[in-house]
Amino acid sequence: MKFPPSFPQLTTFRMVLRALQASDAPAVWELLRNPAAVQYYDIGIASTEKAATYIRLLEYRFGKGESLMWGMALWDDPAHLIGMVGLEQDLDHHSTARIRYVLHPNYWQQGLMREALVAIVQFSFARLQITRLTSLRHPENKKAEHLLNAFGFSHFLNRKVQWLMRDRYVNLEVWQLEKSQYQNVQLESDA
């Protein structure tokens, strides 16, 4: 994955995908302490201070070329964070990145995550020299399954990853999308 020198801001029809800022700490805390939002996400934040530390960690990881995490905000209120979507480099395969995403439940069922992922997937394949995207999916997360299928991700039937989530190990499914198999996703069939 070849990172740009400065954090890339992306835009969609309804959103701006931007770098997280220190002022986002209260919104990150609100998002990552929401039980519905993090039901299948592997991180929870205990305070606004921990959220600020998490944002600094993400900035550090971007500087090291390890990850990109965008804050999702609607055009009409770009300072208000509604979710996060990002990429983490696979340290064993430099042309592979893992997609991570979380959206506040108040914004579910509006096609916003799909819209954000269109921008991220296209940016990944066109600008970051990525040849494969992966995603880890909790077997009970049917919304993620629907979203990944819509993009053409395929499920590795025989590959699972044990992941520590809230003090217990969970077998997560590995899904992948090869650049050579990706076809631009149409937004009108919004999930």
C-alpha positions in Angstrom: 0.0 0.0 0.0 1.5 3.3 -1.0 0.3 6.1 1.3 -0.1 9.7 0.1 2.1 12.3 1.9 -0.8 14.0 3.5 -4.1 12.6 4.7 -6.5 12.3 1.7 -10.0 13.8 2.0 -12.6 12.0 0.0 -16.1 13.1 -1.0 -19.3 11.3 -1.9 -22.8 12.5 -2.8 -23.8 13.1 0.8 -20.6 13.0 2.8 -17.1 14.2 3.3 -14.6 11.5 4.5 -11.9 13.4 6.4 -9.0 13.0 8.8 -10.1 12.6 12.4 -9.2 15.6 14.6 -8.8 16.1 18.3 -12.1 17.9 18.4 -13.7 14.6 17.3 -12.9 12.9 20.6 -16.4 13.3 22.1 -18.1 12.0 18.9 -15.6 9.1 18.7 -16.4 8.2 22.3 -20.1 8.5 21.7 -19.8 6.2 18.6 -17.5 3.6 20.2 -19.5 3.3 23.4 -22.8 2.8 21.6 -23.6 -1.0 22.2 -25.4 -1.3 18.8 -22.6 0.4 16.9 -19.9 -1.8 18.3 -21.7 -5.1 18.7 -19.5 -6.6 16.0 -16.6 -4.1 16.2 -13.5 -5.0 18.2 -12.9 -1.7 20.1 -14.8 0.1 22.8 -13.7 3.4 24.3 -14.1 4.1 28.0 -13.9 8.0 28.0 -13.4 11.1 25.9 -9.7 11.0 27.0 -9.3 7.5 25.7 -11.0 8.6 22.4 -8.4 11.4 22.1 -5.6 8.9 22.6 -7.2 6.6 20.0 -7.3 9.5 17.5 -3.6 10.2 18.2 -2.8 6.5 17.7 -4.6 6.6 14.3 -2.6 9.7 13.3 0.7 8.0 14.3 -0.3 4.9 12.4 -1.0 7.0 9.3 2.4 8.6 9.6 4.0 5.1 9.8 2.1 4.0 6.7 0.1 1.4 8.5 -3.5 2.6 8.4 -5.9 5.3 7.2 -9.1 6.0 9.2 -11.5 8.5 7.9 -14.2 10.3 9.9 -17.5 10.2 8.1 -19.5 13.5 8.2 -22.5 14.7 6.2 -22.0 17.6 3.9 -24.4 19.9 5.8 -22.5 19.4 9.1 -18.9 18.4 8.3 -17.8 18.8 11.9 -20.3 16.2 13.2 -18.8 12.7 13.0 -21.4 10.0 12.2 -19.0 7.1 11.7 -15.5 5.9 10.7 -14.2 3.9 7.8 -10.6 2.9 7.2 -7.9 0.7 5.9 -5.2 -1.2 7.7 -2.2 -2.6 5.8 -1.6 -6.3 5.9 2.0 -6.5 7.2 2.5 -9.8 5.5 1.1 -8.7 2.1 2.0 -5.1 1.3 -0.5 -4.8 -1.5 -3.4 -6.0 0.7 -5.4 -3.9 3.1 -8.2 -4.7 5.5 -11.4 -2.5 5.6 -12.9 -1.5 8.9 -16.0 0.5 9.4 -18.5 1.6 12.1 -21.5 3.8 11.8 -23.7 5.3 14.5 -27.1 3.5 14.5 -29.0 6.8 13.9 -27.6 6.7 10.4 -28.2 3.0 9.6 -30.4 2.0 6.7 -29.7 5.1 4.7 -27.0 3.7 2.4 -24.3 5.9 3.9 -21.8 3.1 4.6 -22.2 1.7 1.2 -21.6 5.2 -0.2 -18.5 5.6 1.9 -17.2 2.2 0.9 -17.6 3.0 -2.8 -15.2 5.9 -2.3 -12.8 3.9 -0.2 -12.7 0.9 -2.5 -12.2 3.0 -5.6 -9.5 5.1 -3.9 -7.7 1.9 -2.6 -7.5 0.3 -6.0 -6.8 3.5 -8.0 -4.5 5.4 -5.8 -2.9 3.2 -3.1 -1.6 0.4 -5.3 -3.7 -2.1 -3.4 -4.5 -5.4 -5.3 -6.7 -7.0 -2.6 -9.0 -5.8 0.1 -10.1 -8.0 3.0 -12.7 -7.7 5.7 -13.3 -9.7 8.8 -17.0 -10.4 9.5 -18.7 -11.7 12.6 -20.8 -14.7 11.5 -23.9 -13.1 13.1 -23.5 -9.7 11.3 -25.9 -10.1 8.4 -25.8 -6.4 7.5 -22.0 -6.7 6.9 -22.6 -9.9 4.8 -25.1 -8.0 2.6 -22.7 -5.0 2.2 -19.7 -7.2 1.4 -21.7 -9.2 -1.1 -22.9 -6.0 -2.8 -19.3 -5.1 -3.5 -18.3 -8.5 -4.8 -16.3 -9.6 -1.8 -16.1 -13.4 -1.6 -16.0 -15.4 1.6 -13.1 -17.8 2.2 -15.1 -20.8 3.2 -12.2 -22.5 5.0 -10.5 -19.5 6.5 -11.4 -18.0 9.8 -9.5 -15.7 12.2 -9.7 -15.9 15.9 -10.2 -12.4 17.2 -10.3 -11.1 20.8 -13.6 -9.2 21.2 -14.5 -8.0 24.7 -12.5 -10.5 26.6 -13.4 -13.6 24.5 -12.2 -15.1 21.3 -14.6 -15.1 18.3 -14.1 -16.9 15.0 -14.4 -14.2 12.3 -14.9 -15.0 8.6 -12.4 -13.6 6.2 -13.8 -12.0 3.0 -11.8 -10.6 0.1 -12.1 -8.6 -3.0 -9.4 -8.7 -5.7 -8.8 -5.6 -7.8 -9.0 -7.7 -10.9 -12.5 -8.8 -9.9 -13.9 -5.5 -8.8 -16.5 -3.8 -10.8 -17.7 -0.3 -9.9 -20.7 -0.5 -7.6 -23.9 1.4 -8.6 -25.4 3.5 -5.8 -29.0 3.3 -7.0 -29.3 -0.3 -5.6 -28.4 1.1 -2.2 -28.3 -1.2 0.7 
